[in-house]
Amino acid sequence: THCKNMIEIGSKSFSFASKLFDTSVKDAAFCLYGWCRFCDDEIDKAKENRLEKVERLSHLTQSAYENRPQLPTEFKALSLIVNQYKIPSYYPLELIEGMRMDAEGYQYETIDDLNLYCYRVAGVVGLMMSYIMGVSEQTALKNAADMGTAMQMTNIARDIVEDFEMGRVYLPSQWLK
């Protein structure tokens, strides 16, 4: 319920798309979204100690795979779905590494640099959703990662000014030159 409320407030498009899923997939998508949103907000809202927050998120994410007690709600939700759907730990940890790039103020020199970032913060979400939807065919997995990456690039294009005001420039410096 907590994660469902997060998606209804935080993402109209994701919330709308979730209506196409059956109940079990929809509930799992809510859990995944809740964890992603929580992690993203933790880094975006941090004014200082951002790298410490990344380390904490990484530790909590690893703890979700170990079914440790006393986890925050969003990490309990992650624990439920990674165990039920056998989502490999390197996917959510890769997303945390993308957040580390933000926390470190990573500068994107080339489109390949930007592709890595987009894969980390969105391509892996497509892969995790594939596990939830029961998709395992390699071509479909590649397409899911590519779609997530493309959606992130769309967000970057949409949010150029807002990101700049937050001190972030995602456009490759080769392009800007």
Contact map, one row per residue, 1 for C-alpha under 8 A:
111110000000000000000000000000000000000000000000000000000000000000000000000000000000000000000000000000000000000000000000000000000000000000000000000000000000000000000000000000000
111111000000000000000000000000000100000000000000000000000000000000000000100000000000000000000000000000000000000000000000000000000000000000000000000000000000000000000000000000000
111111100000000000000000000001101110000000000000000000000000000000000000010010000000000000000000000000000000000000000000000000000000000000000000000000000000000000000000000000000
111111110000000000000000001001100100000000000000000000000000000000000000000000000000000000000000000000000000000000000000000000000000000000000000000000000000000000000000000000000
111111111000000000000000000000000000000000000000000000000000000000000000000000000000000000000000000000000000000000000000000000000000000000000000000000000000000000000000000000000
011111111100000000000000000000001100100000000000000000000000000000000000000000000000000000000000000000000000000000000000000000000000000000000000000000000000000000000000000000000
001111111111011000000000000001001100000000000000000000000000000000000000000000000000000000000000000000000000000000000000000000000000000000000000000000000000000000000000000000000
000111111111001000000000000000000000000000000000000000000000000000000000000000000000000000000000000000000000000000000000000000000000000000000000000000000000000000000000000000000
000011111111000000000000000000000000000000000000000000000000000000000000000000000000000000000000000000000000000000000000000000000000000000000000000000000000000000000000000000000
000001111111000000000000000000000000100000000000000000000000000000000000000000000000000000000000000000000000000000000000000000000000000000000000000000000000000000000000000000000
000000111111111000000000000000000000000000000000000000000000000000000000000000000000000000000000000000000000000000000000000000000000000000000000000000000000000000000000000000000
000000111111111100000000000000000000000000000000000000000000000000000000000000000000000000000000000000000000000000000000000000000000000000000000000000000000000000000000000000000
000000000011111110000000000000000000000000000000000000000000000000000000000000000000000000000000000000000000000000000000000000000000000000000000000000000000000000000000000000000
000000100011111111000000000000000000000000000000000000000000000000000000000000000000000000000000000000000000000000000000000000000000000000000000000000000000000000000000000000000
000000110011111111100000000000000000000000000000000000000000000000000000000000000000000000000000000000000000000000000000000000000000000000000000000000000000000000000000000000000
000000000001111111110000000000000000000000000000000000000000000000000000000000000000000000000000000000000000000000000000000000000000000000000000000000000000000000000000000000000
000000000000111111111000000000000000000000000000000000000000000000000000000000000000000000000000000000000000000000000000000000000000000000000000000000000000000000000000000000000
000000000000011111111000010010000000000000000000000000000000000000000000000000000000000000000000000000000000000000000000000000000000000000000000000000000000000000000000000000000
000000000000001111111100010000000000000000000000000000000000000000000000000000000000000000000000000000000000000000000000000000000000000000000000000000000000000000000000000000000
000000000000000111111100000000000000000000000000000000000000000000000000000000000000000000000000000000000000000000000000000000000000000000000000000000000000000000000000000000000
000000000000000011111111110000000000000000000000000000000000000000000000000000000000000000000000000000000000000000000000000000000000000000000000000000000000000000000000000000000
000000000000000000111111110000000000000000000000000000000000000000000000000000000000000000000000000000000000000000000000000000000000000000000000000000000000000000000000000000000
000000000000000000001111111000000000000000000000000000000000000000000000000000000000000000000000000000000000000000000000000000000000000000000000000000000000000000000000000000000
000000000000000000001111111100000000000000000000000000000000000000000000000000000000000000000000000000000000000000000000000000000000000000000000000000000000000000000000000000000
000000000000000000001111111110000000000000000000000000000000000000000000000000000000000000000000000000000000000000000000000000000001100000000000000000000000000000000000000000000
000000000000000001101111111111000000000000000000000000000000000000000000000000000000000000000000000000000000000000000000000000000000000000000000000000000000000000000000000000000
000100000000000000000011111111100000000000000000000000000000000000000000000000000000000000000000000000000000000000000000000000000000000000000000000000000000000000000000000000000
000000000000000000000001111111110000000000000000000000000000000000000000000000001000000000000000000000000000000000000000000000000001000000000000000000000000000000000000000000000
000000000000000001000000111111111000000000000000000000000000000000000000000000000000000000000000000000000000000000000000000000001001000000000000000000000000000000000000000000000
001100100000000000000000011111111100000000000000000000000000000000000000000000000000000000000000000000000000000000000000000000000000000000000000000000000000000000000000000000000
001100000000000000000000001111111110000000000000000000000000000000000000010011001000000000000000000000000000000000000000000000000000000000000000000000000000000000000000000000000
000000000000000000000000000111111111000000000000000000000000000000000000000011001000000000000000000000000000000000000000000000000000000000000000000000000000000000000000000000000
001001100000000000000000000011111111100000000000000000000000000000000000000000000000000000000000000000000000000000000000000000000000000000000000000000000000000000000000000000000
011101100000000000000000000001111111110000000000000000000000000000000000010010000000000000000000000000000000000000000000000000000000000000000000000000000000000000000000000000000
001000000000000000000000000000111111111000000000000000000000000000000000011011000000000000000000000000000000000000000000000000000000000000000000000000000000000000000000000000000
000000000000000000000000000000011111111100000000000000000000000000000000000000000000000000000000000000000000000000000000000000000000000000000000000000000000000000000000000000000
000001000100000000000000000000001111111110000000000000000000000000000000000000000000000000000000000000000000000000000000000000000000000000000000000000000000000000000000000000000
000000000000000000000000000000000111111111000000000000000000000000000000010000000000000000000000000000000000000000000000000000000000000000000000000000000000000000000000000000000
000000000000000000000000000000000011111111100000000000001000000000000000000000000000000000000001000000000000000000000000000000000000000000000000000000000000000000000000000000000
000000000000000000000000000000000001111111110000000000000000000000000000000000000000000000000000001000000000000000000000000000000000000000000000000000000000000000000000000000000
000000000000000000000000000000000000111111111000000000000000000000000000000000000000000000000000000000000000000000000000000000000000000000000000000000000000000000000000000000000
000000000000000000000000000000000000011111111100000010000000000000000000000000000000000000000000000000000000000000000000000000000000000000000000000000000000000000000000000000000
000000000000000000000000000000000000001111111100010011000000000000000000000000000000000000000000001001100000000000000000000000000000000000000000000000000000000000000000000000000
000000000000000000000000000000000000000111111100000000000000000000000000000000000000000000000000000000000000000000000000000000000000000000000000000000000000000000000000000000000
000000000000000000000000000000000000000011111110000000000000000000000000000000000000000000000000000000000000000000000000000000000000000000000000000000000000000000000000000000000
000000000000000000000000000000000000000001111111110000000000000000000000000000000000000000000000000000000000000000000000000000000000000000000000000000000000000000000000000000000
000000000000000000000000000000000000000000001111110000000000000000000000000000000000000000000000000000000000000000000000000000000000000000000000000000000000000000000000000000000
000000000000000000000000000000000000000000000111110000000000000000000000000000000000000000000000000000000000000000000000000000000000000000000000000000000000000000000000000000000
000000000000000000000000000000000000000000000111111110000000000000000000000000000000000000000000000000000000000000000000000000000000000000000000000000000000000000000000000000000
000000000000000000000000000000000000000000100111111111000000000000000000000000000000000000000000000000100000000000000000000000000000000000000000000000000000000000000000000000000
000000000000000000000000000000000000000000000000111111100000000000000000000000000000000000000000000100110000000000000000000000000000000000000000000000000000000000000000000000000
000000000000000000000000000000000000000000000000111111110000000000000000000000000000000000000000000000000000000000000000000000000000000000000000000000000000000000000000000000000
000000000000000000000000000000000000000001100000111111111000000000000000000000000000000000000000000000000000000000000000000000000000000000000000000000000000000000000000000000000
000000000000000000000000000000000000000000100000011111111100000000000000000000000000000000000001001100100000000000000000000000000000000000000000000000000000000000000000000000000
000000000000000000000000000000000000000000000000001111111110000000000000000000000000000000000000000000000000000000000000000000000000000000000000000000000000000000000000000000000
000000000000000000000000000000000000000000000000000111111111000000000000000000000000000000000000000000000000000000000000000000000000000000000000000000000000000000000000000000000
000000000000000000000000000000000000001000000000000011111111100000000000000000000000000000000001000000000000000000000000000000000000000000000000000000000000000000000000000000000
000000000000000000000000000000000000000000000000000001111111110000000000000000000000000000001001000000000000000000000000000000000000000000000000000000000000000000000000000000000
000000000000000000000000000000000000000000000000000000111111111000000000000000000000000000000000000000000000000000000000000000000000000000000000000000000000000000000000000000000
000000000000000000000000000000000000000000000000000000011111111100000010001000000000000000000000000000000000000000000000000000000000000000000000000000000000000000000000000000000
000000000000000000000000000000000000000000000000000000001111111110000000001001000000000000011000000000000000000000000000000000000000000000000000000000000000000000000000000000000
000000000000000000000000000000000000000000000000000000000111111111000000000000000000000010001000000000000000000000000000000000000000000000000000000000000000000000000000000000000
000000000000000000000000000000000000000000000000000000000011111111110010000000000000000000000000000000000000000000000000000000000000000000000000000000000000000000000000000000000
000000000000000000000000000000000000000000000000000000000001111111110010001101100000000000000000000000000000000000000000000000000000000000000000000000000000000000000000000000000
000000000000000000000000000000000000000000000000000000000000111111110000000000100110000010000000000000000000000000000000000000000000000000000000000000000000000000000000000000000
000000000000000000000000000000000000000000000000000000000000011111110000000000000000000000000000000000000000000000000000000000000000000000000000000000000000000000000000000000000
000000000000000000000000000000000000000000000000000000000000001111111000000100100000000000000000000000000000000000000000000000000000000000000000000000000000000000000000000000000
000000000000000000000000000000000000000000000000000000000000001111111110000000000000000000000000000000000000000000000000000000000000000000000000000000000000000000000000000000000
000000000000000000000000000000000000000000000000000000000000000000111110000000000000000000000000000000000000000000000000000000000000000000000000000000000000000000000000000000000
000000000000000000000000000000000000000000000000000000000000000000011111000000000000000000000000000000000000000000000000000000000000000000000000000000000000000000000000000000000
000000000000000000000000000000000000000000000000000000000001001100011111111100000000000000000000000000000000000000000000000000000000000000000000000000000000000000000000000000000
000000000000000000000000000000000000000000000000000000000000000000000111111100000000000000000000000000000000000000000000000000000000000000000000000000000000000000000000000000000
010000000000000000000000000000000000000000000000000000000000000000000011111110000000000000000000000000000000000000000000000000000000000000000000000000000000000000000000000000000
001000000000000000000000000000100110010000000000000000000000000000000011111111000000000000000000000000000000000000000000000000000000000000000000000000000000000000000000000000000
000000000000000000000000000000000010000000000000000000000001100100000011111111100000000000000000000000000000000000000000000000000000000000000000000000000000000000000000000000000
000000000000000000000000000000000000000000000000000000000000000100100011111111110000000000000000000000000000000000000000000000000000000000000000000000000000000000000000000000000
001000000000000000000000000000110110000000000000000000000000000000000000111111111000000000000000000000000000000000000000000000000000000000000000000000000000000000000000000000000
000000000000000000000000000000110010000000000000000000000000100100000000011111111100000000000000000000000000000000000000000000000000000000000000000000000000000000000000000000000
000000000000000000000000000000000000000000000000000000000000000110100000001111111110000000000000000000000000000000000000000000000000000000000000000000000000000000000000000000000
000000000000000000000000000000000000000000000000000000000000000000000000000111111111000000000000000000000000000000000000000000000000000000000000000000000000000000000000000000000
000000000000000000000000000100110000000000000000000000000000000000000000000011111111111000000000000000000000000000000000000000000001000000000000000000000000000000000000000000000
000000000000000000000000000000000000000000000000000000000000000010000000000001111111111110000000000000000000000000000000000000000000000000000000000000000000000000000000000000000
000000000000000000000000000000000000000000000000000000000000000010000000000000111111111000000000000000000000000000000000000000000000000000000000000000000000000000000000000000000
000000000000000000000000000000000000000000000000000000000000000000000000000000011111110000000000000000000000000000000000000000000000000000000000000000000000000000000000000000000
000000000000000000000000000000000000000000000000000000000000000000000000000000001111111000000000000000000000000000000000000000000011000000000000000000000000000000000000000000000
000000000000000000000000000000000000000000000000000000000000000000000000000000001111111100000000000000000000000000000000000000000010000000000000000000000000000000000000000000000
000000000000000000000000000000000000000000000000000000000000000000000000000000001110111110100000000000000000000000000000000000010010000000000000000000000000000000000000000000000
000000000000000000000000000000000000000000000000000000000000000000000000000000000100011111110000000000000000000000000000000000000000000000000000000000000000000000000000000000000
000000000000000000000000000000000000000000000000000000000000010010000000000000000100001111111000000000000000000000000000000000000000000000000000000000000000000000000000000000000
000000000000000000000000000000000000000000000000000000000000000000000000000000000000000111111100000000000000000000000000000000000000000000000000000000000000000000000000000000000
000000000000000000000000000000000000000000000000000000000000000000000000000000000000001111111110000000000000000000000000000110110000000000000000000000000000000000000000000000000
000000000000000000000000000000000000000000000000000000000000100000000000000000000000000111111111000000000000000000000000000110000000000000000000000000000000000000000000000000000
000000000000000000000000000000000000000000000000000000000100110000000000000000000000000011111111100000000000000000000000000000000000000000000000000000000000000000000000000000000
000000000000000000000000000000000000000000000000000000000000000000000000000000000000000001111111110000000000000000000001100100000000000000000000000000000000000000000000000000000
000000000000000000000000000000000000000000000000000000000000000000000000000000000000000000111111111000000000000000000001110110000000000000000000000000000000000000000000000000000
000000000000000000000000000000000000001000000000000001001100000000000000000000000000000000011111111100000000000000000001100000000000000000000000000000000000000000000000000000000
000000000000000000000000000000000000000000000000000000000000000000000000000000000000000000001111111110000000000000000001000000000000000000000000000000000000000000000000000000000
000000000000000000000000000000000000000000000000000000000000000000000000000000000000000000000111111111000000000000001101100000000000000000000000000000000000000000000000000000000
000000000000000000000000000000000000000100100000000001000000000000000000000000000000000000000011111111100000000000000000100000000000000000000000000000000000000000000000000000000
000000000000000000000000000000000000000000000000001001000000000000000000000000000000000000000001111111110000000000000000000000000000000000000000000000000000000000000000000000000
000000000000000000000000000000000000000000000000000000000000000000000000000000000000000000000000111111111100000000001000000000000000000000000000000000000000000000000000000000000
000000000000000000000000000000000000000000100000000000000000000000000000000000000000000000000000011111111100000000000000000000000000000000000000000000000000000000000001000000000
000000000000000000000000000000000000000000100000011001000000000000000000000000000000000000000000001111111100000000000000000000000000000000000000000000000000000000000000000000000
000000000000000000000000000000000000000000000000001000000000000000000000000000000000000000000000000111111100000000000000000000000000000000000000000000000000000000000000000000000
000000000000000000000000000000000000000000000000000000000000000000000000000000000000000000000000000011111110000000000000000000000000000000000000000000000000000000000001000000000
000000000000000000000000000000000000000000000000000000000000000000000000000000000000000000000000000011111111000000000000000000000000000000000000000000000000000000000000000000000
000000000000000000000000000000000000000000000000000000000000000000000000000000000000000000000000000000001111100000000000000000000000000000000000000000000000000000000000110110000
000000000000000000000000000000000000000000000000000000000000000000000000000000000000000000000000000000000111111011000000000000000000000000000000000000000000000000000000111110000
000000000000000000000000000000000000000000000000000000000000000000000000000000000000000000000000000000000011111011000000000000000000000000000000000000000000000000000000000111000
000000000000000000000000000000000000000000000000000000000000000000000000000000000000000000000000000000000001111111000000000000000000000000000000000000000000000000000000000111100
000000000000000000000000000000000000000000000000000000000000000000000000000000000000000000000000000000000001111111100000000000000000000000000000000000000000000000000000000100000
000000000000000000000000000000000000000000000000000000000000000000000000000000000000000000000000000000000000011111110000000000000000000000000000000000000000000000000000000000000
000000000000000000000000000000000000000000000000000000000000000000000000000000000000000000000000000000000001111111111000000000000000000000000000000000000000000000000000000100000
000000000000000000000000000000000000000000000000000000000000000000000000000000000000000000000000000000000001111111111100000000000000000000000000000000000000000000000000011100000
000000000000000000000000000000000000000000000000000000000000000000000000000000000000000000000000000000000000001111111110000000000000000000000000000010000000000000000000000000000
000000000000000000000000000000000000000000000000000000000000000000000000000000000000000000000000000000000000000111111111000000000000000000000000000000000000000000000000000000000
000000000000000000000000000000000000000000000000000000000000000000000000000000000000000000000000010010000000000011111111100000000000000000000000000000000000000000000000000000000
000000000000000000000000000000000000000000000000000000000000000000000000000000000000000000000000010000000000000001111111111000000000000000000000000111011000000000000000000000000
000000000000000000000000000000000000000000000000000000000000000000000000000000000000000000000000000000000000000000111111111100000000000000000000110110000000000000000000000000000
000000000000000000000000000000000000000000000000000000000000000000000000000000000000000000000111110000000000000000011111111100000000000000000000000000000000000000000000000000000
000000000000000000000000000000000000000000000000000000000000000000000000000000000000000000000111011000000000000000001111111110000000000000000000000010010000000000000000000000000
000000000000000000000000000000000000000000000000000000000000000000000000000000000000000000000010000000000000000000000111111111000000000000000000100110110000000000000000000000000
000000000000000000000000000000000000000000000000000000000000000000000000000000000000000000000000000000000000000000000111111111100000000000000001111110000000000000000000000000000
000000000000000000000000000000000000000000000000000000000000000000000000000000000000000000110110000000000000000000000011111111110000000000000000100100000000000000000000000000000
000000000000000000000000000000000000000000000000000000000000000000000000000000000000000000110010000000000000000000000000111111111000000000000000100100000000000000000000000000000
000000000000000000000000000000000000000000000000000000000000000000000000000000000000000000000000000000000000000000000000011111111100000000001001101100000000000000000000000000000
000000000000000000000000000000000000000000000000000000000000000000000000000000000000000000100000000000000000000000000000001111111110000000001001100000000000000000000000000000000
000000000000000000000000000000000000000000000000000000000000000000000000000000000000001000100000000000000000000000000000000111111111000000000000000000000000000000000000000000000
000000000000000000000000000010000000000000000000000000000000000000000000000000000000000000000000000000000000000000000000000011111111100000000000000000000000000000000000000000000
000000000000000000000000000000000000000000000000000000000000000000000000000000000000000000000000000000000000000000000000000001111111111100001001000000000000000000000000000000000
000000000000000000000000000000000000000000000000000000000000000000000000000000000000111000000000000000000000000000000000000000111111111100000000000000000000000000000000000000000
000000000000000000000000100110000000000000000000000000000000000000000000000000001000100000000000000000000000000000000000000000011111111000000000000000000000000000000000000000000
000000000000000000000000100000000000000000000000000000000000000000000000000000000000000000000000000000000000000000000000000000001111111000000000000000000000000000000000000000000
000000000000000000000000000000000000000000000000000000000000000000000000000000000000000000000000000000000000000000000000000000000111111100000000000000000000000000000000000000000
000000000000000000000000000000000000000000000000000000000000000000000000000000000000000000000000000000000000000000000000000000000111111110011000000000000000000000000000000000000
000000000000000000000000000000000000000000000000000000000000000000000000000000000000000000000000000000000000000000000000000000000110011111011000000000000000000000000000000000000
000000000000000000000000000000000000000000000000000000000000000000000000000000000000000000000000000000000000000000000000000000000000001111111000000000000000000000000000000000000
000000000000000000000000000000000000000000000000000000000000000000000000000000000000000000000000000000000000000000000000000000000000000111111100000000000000000000000000000000000
000000000000000000000000000000000000000000000000000000000000000000000000000000000000000000000000000000000000000000000000000000000000000011111110000000000000000000000000000000000
000000000000000000000000000000000000000000000000000000000000000000000000000000000000000000000000000000000000000000000000000000000000001111111111000000000000000000000000000000000
000000000000000000000000000000000000000000000000000000000000000000000000000000000000000000000000000000000000000000000000000001100100001111111111100000000000000000000000000000000
000000000000000000000000000000000000000000000000000000000000000000000000000000000000000000000000000000000000000000000000000000000000000001111111110000000000000000000000000000000
000000000000000000000000000000000000000000000000000000000000000000000000000000000000000000000000000000000000000000000000000000000000000000111111111000000000000000000000000000000
000000000000000000000000000000000000000000000000000000000000000000000000000000000000000000000000000000000000000000000000001001100100000000011111111100000000000000000000000000000
000000000000000000000000000000000000000000000000000000000000000000000000000000000000000000000000000000000000000000000010011111100000000000001111111110000000000000000000000000000
000000000000000000000000000000000000000000000000000000000000000000000000000000000000000000000000000000000000000000000010001000000000000000000111111111000000000000000000000000000
000000000000000000000000000000000000000000000000000000000000000000000000000000000000000000000000000000000000000000000000001001000000000000000011111111100000000000000000000000000
000000000000000000000000000000000000000000000000000000000000000000000000000000000000000000000000000000000000000000000110011111000000000000000001111111110000000000000000000000000
000000000000000000000000000000000000000000000000000000000000000000000000000000000000000000000000000000000000000000100110111000000000000000000000111111111000000000000000000000000
000000000000000000000000000000000000000000000000000000000000000000000000000000000000000000000000000000000000000000000100000000000000000000000000011111111100000000000000000000000
000000000000000000000000000000000000000000000000000000000000000000000000000000000000000000000000000000000000000000000000010000000000000000000000001111111110000000000000000000000
000000000000000000000000000000000000000000000000000000000000000000000000000000000000000000000000000000000000000000000100110000000000000000000000000111111111000000000000000000000
000000000000000000000000000000000000000000000000000000000000000000000000000000000000000000000000000000000000000000000100000000000000000000000000000011111111100000000000000000000
000000000000000000000000000000000000000000000000000000000000000000000000000000000000000000000000000000000000000000000000000000000000000000000000000001111111110000000000000000000
000000000000000000000000000000000000000000000000000000000000000000000000000000000000000000000000000000000000000000000000000000000000000000000000000000111111111000000000000000000
000000000000000000000000000000000000000000000000000000000000000000000000000000000000000000000000000000000000000000000000000000000000000000000000000000011111111100100000010000000
000000000000000000000000000000000000000000000000000000000000000000000000000000000000000000000000000000000000000000000000000000000000000000000000000000001111111100000000000000000
000000000000000000000000000000000000000000000000000000000000000000000000000000000000000000000000000000000000000000000000000000000000000000000000000000000111111100000000000000000
000000000000000000000000000000000000000000000000000000000000000000000000000000000000000000000000000000000000000000000000000000000000000000000000000000000011111111100000000000000
000000000000000000000000000000000000000000000000000000000000000000000000000000000000000000000000000000000000000000000000000000000000000000000000000000000001111111110000110000000
000000000000000000000000000000000000000000000000000000000000000000000000000000000000000000000000000000000000000000000000000000000000000000000000000000000000001111111000000000000
000000000000000000000000000000000000000000000000000000000000000000000000000000000000000000000000000000000000000000000000000000000000000000000000000000000000001111111100000000000
000000000000000000000000000000000000000000000000000000000000000000000000000000000000000000000000000000000000000000000000000000000000000000000000000000000001001111111111100000000
000000000000000000000000000000000000000000000000000000000000000000000000000000000000000000000000000000000000000000000000000000000000000000000000000000000000000111111111100000000
000000000000000000000000000000000000000000000000000000000000000000000000000000000000000000000000000000000000000000000000000000000000000000000000000000000000000011111111000000000
000000000000000000000000000000000000000000000000000000000000000000000000000000000000000000000000000000000000000000000000000000000000000000000000000000000000000001111111000000000
000000000000000000000000000000000000000000000000000000000000000000000000000000000000000000000000000000000000000000000000000000000000000000000000000000000000000000111111100000000
000000000000000000000000000000000000000000000000000000000000000000000000000000000000000000000000000001001000000000000000000000000000000000000000000000000000000000111111110000000
000000000000000000000000000000000000000000000000000000000000000000000000000000000000000000000000000000000011000000000000000000000000000000000000000000000000000100110011111000000
000000000000000000000000000000000000000000000000000000000000000000000000000000000000000000000000000000000011000001000000000000000000000000000000000000000001000100000001111100000
000000000000000000000000000000000000000000000000000000000000000000000000000000000000000000000000000000000001000001000000000000000000000000000000000000000000000000000000111110110
000000000000000000000000000000000000000000000000000000000000000000000000000000000000000000000000000000000011111011000000000000000000000000000000000000000000000000000000011111110
000000000000000000000000000000000000000000000000000000000000000000000000000000000000000000000000000000000011110000000000000000000000000000000000000000000000000000000000001111111
000000000000000000000000000000000000000000000000000000000000000000000000000000000000000000000000000000000000110000000000000000000000000000000000000000000000000000000000000111111
000000000000000000000000000000000000000000000000000000000000000000000000000000000000000000000000000000000000010000000000000000000000000000000000000000000000000000000000001111111
000000000000000000000000000000000000000000000000000000000000000000000000000000000000000000000000000000000000000000000000000000000000000000000000000000000000000000000000001111111
000000000000000000000000000000000000000000000000000000000000000000000000000000000000000000000000000000000000000000000000000000000000000000000000000000000000000000000000000011111
